[in-house]
């Protein structure tokens, strides 16, 4: 997100620059996210971003893999749990499936940032950092938008902002117990897409040659 200039306070003829608390929380939140990820992973800060704060690249067995995610970092003084409302999943093959309520952390995002997440080349992960507990909740924005938001709010794209729901179990402390398998899955997304493209091309030429 673009960094706004600090506020200025005039004392007599001297202009003093103050640092907004939002900047303090934002930088502290980024540091917490960094410290919650494996030390060997490469975390780059993206300057003058528009919905992306960090780029995280996986390193496996000392090898820089090229597999990466983008991260949007939001710091809050306290992350409060709420019950995500139940909703129905509509399908032409099955009757409506009722999805029950779930304990989540709710966070409002501008609709333009959700639309941006749909266009990103890399998976965009929302990280909401609770400054009180130093806990990091994470959410794959694109999947959440397509699988949940669209089911709960069909006209979400007409609104100025939309609330997203980060499940309580989606915490980086829990990810660490499973070797960050959830994060790794999304970091490999672009590689999976390329593999499908190669397989499709191979199948096409196989049909032509045979």
C-alpha positions as semicolon CSV with decimal commas, in nm:
position;residue;x (nm);y (nm);z (nm)
1;X;0,000;0,000;0,000
2;X;0,137;0,350;-0,073
3;X;0,294;0,501;0,237
4;X;0,130;0,830;0,331
5;X;0,350;1,105;0,462
6;X;0,362;1,163;0,833
7;X;0,138;1,429;0,983
8;X;0,288;1,772;1,043
9;X;0,240;1,974;1,359
10;X;0,333;2,340;1,379
11;X;0,498;2,459;1,700
12;X;0,554;2,831;1,663
13;X;0,739;2,857;1,333
14;X;0,883;2,507;1,355
15;X;0,706;2,228;1,167
16;X;0,735;1,888;1,338
17;X;0,668;1,566;1,151
18;X;0,474;1,299;1,340
19;X;0,457;0,932;1,255
20;X;0,095;0,804;1,238
21;X;0,013;0,505;1,458
22;X;-0,111;0,323;1,145
23;X;0,248;0,327;1,013
24;X;0,379;0,190;1,343
25;X;0,126;-0,094;1,345
26;X;0,182;-0,167;0,976
27;X;0,559;-0,204;1,012
28;X;0,524;-0,408;1,333
29;X;0,272;-0,638;1,161
30;X;0,512;-0,700;0,870
31;X;0,790;-0,789;1,115
32;X;0,560;-1,038;1,291
33;X;0,472;-1,203;0,959
34;X;0,840;-1,230;0,869
35;X;0,927;-1,387;1,204
36;X;0,638;-1,636;1,168
37;X;0,777;-1,784;0,845
38;X;1,074;-2,021;0,801
39;X;1,407;-1,841;0,834
40;X;1,536;-1,980;0,504
41;X;1,248;-1,842;0,299
42;X;1,310;-1,517;0,114
43;X;1,078;-1,233;0,213
44;X;1,091;-0,919;-0,002
45;X;0,910;-0,598;0,073
46;X;0,725;-0,453;-0,225
47;X;0,749;-0,076;-0,247
48;X;0,462;0,141;-0,374
49;X;0,231;-0,155;-0,380
50;X;-0,139;-0,157;-0,457
51;X;-0,266;-0,434;-0,234
52;X;0,060;-0,628;-0,195
53;X;0,311;-0,573;0,086
54;X;0,544;-0,873;0,076
55;X;0,665;-1,132;-0,170
56;X;0,759;-1,467;-0,016
57;X;0,973;-1,714;-0,211
58;X;1,021;-2,072;-0,094
59;X;1,365;-2,219;-0,033
60;X;1,387;-2,598;-0,006
61;X;1,709;-2,783;0,082
62;X;1,911;-2,466;0,019
63;X;1,755;-2,435;-0,328
64;X;1,571;-2,117;-0,427
65;X;1,264;-2,269;-0,593
66;X;1,103;-1,975;-0,772
67;X;0,775;-2,074;-0,606
68;X;0,624;-1,772;-0,438
69;X;0,320;-1,597;-0,298
70;X;0,227;-1,235;-0,250
71;X;0,110;-1,121;0,092
72;X;-0,113;-0,836;0,196
73;X;-0,048;-0,748;0,562
74;X;-0,310;-0,590;0,787
75;X;-0,243;-0,518;1,153
76;X;-0,523;-0,488;1,407
77;X;-0,498;-0,408;1,778
78;X;-0,705;-0,716;1,863
79;X;-0,846;-0,989;1,642
80;X;-1,190;-1,084;1,770
81;X;-1,355;-1,412;1,680
82;X;-1,704;-1,409;1,536
83;X;-1,933;-1,670;1,386
84;X;-1,926;-1,663;1,008
85;X;-2,291;-1,678;0,895
86;X;-2,410;-2,006;0,743
87;X;-2,466;-2,010;0,368
88;X;-2,583;-2,239;0,089
89;X;-2,379;-2,370;-0,202
90;X;-2,578;-2,387;-0,525
91;X;-2,498;-2,654;-0,783
92;X;-2,668;-2,782;-1,096
93;X;-2,563;-3,138;-1,007
94;X;-2,658;-3,149;-0,639
95;X;-2,929;-2,995;-0,423
96;X;-2,829;-2,692;-0,222
97;X;-2,570;-2,775;0,042
98;X;-2,596;-2,586;0,369
99;X;-2,259;-2,478;0,508
100;X;-2,274;-2,422;0,885
101;X;-2,145;-2,123;1,080
102;X;-1,776;-2,117;1,170
103;X;-1,546;-1,932;1,412
104;X;-1,351;-1,675;1,212
105;X;-1,180;-1,339;1,223
106;X;-1,371;-1,096;1,002
107;X;-1,191;-0,825;0,808
108;X;-1,330;-0,572;0,555
109;X;-1,147;-0,534;0,226
110;X;-1,214;-0,276;-0,046
111;X;-1,377;-0,441;-0,346
112;X;-1,103;-0,306;-0,574
113;X;-0,848;-0,510;-0,377
114;X;-1,055;-0,825;-0,419
115;X;-1,076;-0,765;-0,794
116;X;-0,701;-0,710;-0,799
117;X;-0,647;-1,046;-0,625
118;X;-0,834;-1,218;-0,910
119;X;-0,589;-1,070;-1,162
120;X;-0,267;-1,142;-0,972
121;X;-0,014;-1,374;-1,136
122;X;0,079;-1,515;-0,796
123;X;-0,163;-1,626;-0,523
124;X;-0,239;-1,329;-0,297
125;X;-0,259;-1,417;0,071
126;X;-0,424;-1,187;0,323
127;X;-0,247;-1,184;0,660
128;X;-0,428;-1,024;0,952
129;X;-0,196;-0,975;1,248
130;X;-0,333;-0,946;1,601
131;X;-0,098;-0,704;1,775
132;X;-0,221;-0,816;2,117
133;X;-0,134;-1,186;2,078
134;X;0,113;-1,160;1,785
135;X;-0,097;-1,425;1,608
136;X;-0,109;-1,420;1,226
137;X;-0,428;-1,532;1,052
138;X;-0,401;-1,603;0,681
139;X;-0,642;-1,642;0,392
140;X;-0,604;-1,716;0,016
141;X;-0,810;-1,427;-0,118
142;X;-0,890;-1,569;-0,463
143;X;-1,016;-1,904;-0,335
144;X;-1,212;-1,740;-0,053
145;X;-1,372;-1,502;-0,300
146;X;-1,472;-1,770;-0,550
147;X;-1,578;-2,038;-0,303
148;X;-1,736;-1,841;-0,018
149;X;-1,792;-1,472;-0,088
150;X;-1,965;-1,539;-0,421
151;X;-2,197;-1,787;-0,246
152;X;-2,277;-1,555;0,045
153;X;-2,299;-1,225;-0,145
154;X;-2,373;-1,261;-0,516
155;X;-2,351;-0,885;-0,579
156;X;-2,025;-0,835;-0,386
157;X;-1,859;-0,663;-0,685
158;X;-2,116;-0,382;-0,667
159;X;-2,018;-0,290;-0,312
160;X;-1,741;-0,061;-0,193
161;X;-1,606;-0,318;0,051
162;X;-1,667;-0,681;0,143
163;X;-1,603;-0,866;0,469
164;X;-1,383;-1,172;0,437
165;X;-1,360;-1,445;0,699
166;X;-1,030;-1,590;0,815
167;X;-1,090;-1,928;0,987
168;X;-0,952;-1,954;1,339
169;X;-0,746;-2,260;1,242
170;X;-0,573;-2,059;0,965
171;X;-0,293;-1,938;1,191
172;X;0,076;-1,943;1,103
173;X;0,152;-2,104;1,439
174;X;-0,062;-2,398;1,324
175;X;0,097;-2,393;0,978
176;X;0,440;-2,427;1,139
177;X;0,331;-2,755;1,301
178;X;0,257;-2,896;0,952
179;X;0,571;-2,759;0,783
180;X;0,365;-2,478;0,626
181;X;0,197;-2,721;0,389
182;X;-0,097;-2,486;0,325
183;X;0,133;-2,198;0,229
184;X;0,346;-2,431;0,018
185;X;0,036;-2,548;-0,171
186;X;-0,044;-2,197;-0,286
187;X;0,318;-2,113;-0,363
188;X;0,322;-2,408;-0,606
189;X;0,008;-2,288;-0,788
190;X;0,184;-2,128;-1,084
191;X;0,400;-2,438;-1,131
192;X;0,087;-2,657;-1,136
193;X;-0,073;-2,434;-1,396
194;X;0,237;-2,454;-1,616
195;X;0,237;-2,833;-1,582
196;X;-0,125;-2,850;-1,700
197;X;-0,038;-2,629;-1,999
198;X;0,254;-2,855;-2,093
199;X;0,037;-3,165;-2,057
200;X;-0,231;-3,006;-2,274
201;X;0,022;-2,919;-2,544
202;X;0,172;-3,267;-2,531
203;X;-0,169;-3,429;-2,562
204;X;-0,255;-3,205;-2,860
205;X;0,060;-3,296;-3,054
206;X;0,026;-3,662;-2,958
207;X;-0,319;-3,670;-3,121
208;X;-0,179;-3,498;-3,432
209;X;0,118;-3,732;-3,469
210;X;-0,072;-4,052;-3,391
